[in-house]
Amino acid sequence: MIEVGTLPTVVQALLIVVAVFLEAVVLYGGYGYLEEWFAPRISTVIENV
């Protein structure tokens, strides 16, 4: 693991921002993919009502 305590504060902050952004992208894409597979389409739900 990288020792981030030895890096300058600006670099540490940038690493945190990048890590959170990547996590958000992965979660958004993952949940979107799962929703496509398991959730019914809105048009199908409206037609069946």
C-alpha positions as CSV (number, residue, x, y, z in Angstrom):
1,M,0.0,0.0,0.0
2,I,1.2,3.5,-0.7
3,E,2.2,5.6,2.3
4,V,0.3,8.8,1.7
5,G,1.4,10.4,5.0
6,T,4.7,11.3,3.3
7,L,3.1,13.1,0.4
8,P,2.2,16.8,0.4
9,T,-1.2,17.8,1.6
10,V,-2.4,18.9,-1.9
11,V,-1.5,15.5,-3.3
12,Q,-3.3,13.7,-0.5
13,A,-6.4,15.7,-1.1
14,L,-6.2,15.1,-4.8
15,L,-5.9,11.3,-4.2
16,I,-9.0,11.3,-2.0
17,V,-11.0,13.3,-4.6
18,V,-9.9,10.9,-7.4
19,A,-10.7,7.8,-5.3
20,V,-14.2,9.1,-4.3
21,F,-14.9,10.0,-8.0
22,L,-13.8,6.6,-9.2
23,E,-15.9,4.9,-6.6
24,A,-19.0,7.0,-7.6
25,V,-18.5,6.1,-11.2
26,V,-18.2,2.4,-10.5
27,L,-21.2,2.3,-8.2
28,Y,-23.3,4.4,-10.6
29,G,-22.4,2.1,-13.5
30,G,-22.9,-1.1,-11.4
31,Y,-26.3,-0.1,-10.1
32,G,-27.4,1.1,-13.6
33,Y,-26.4,-2.3,-15.0
34,L,-28.2,-4.2,-12.2
35,E,-31.3,-2.0,-12.7
36,E,-31.3,-2.8,-16.4
37,W,-31.4,-6.5,-15.6
38,F,-33.8,-6.7,-12.7
39,A,-36.1,-3.7,-12.8
40,P,-39.1,-3.7,-15.1
41,R,-39.2,-1.1,-17.8
42,I,-41.4,2.0,-17.0
43,S,-43.3,1.6,-20.2
44,T,-44.1,-2.1,-19.3
45,V,-45.3,-1.1,-15.9
46,I,-47.6,1.7,-17.3
47,E,-49.1,-0.6,-19.9
48,N,-50.0,-3.2,-17.3
49,V,-51.7,-0.7,-15.0
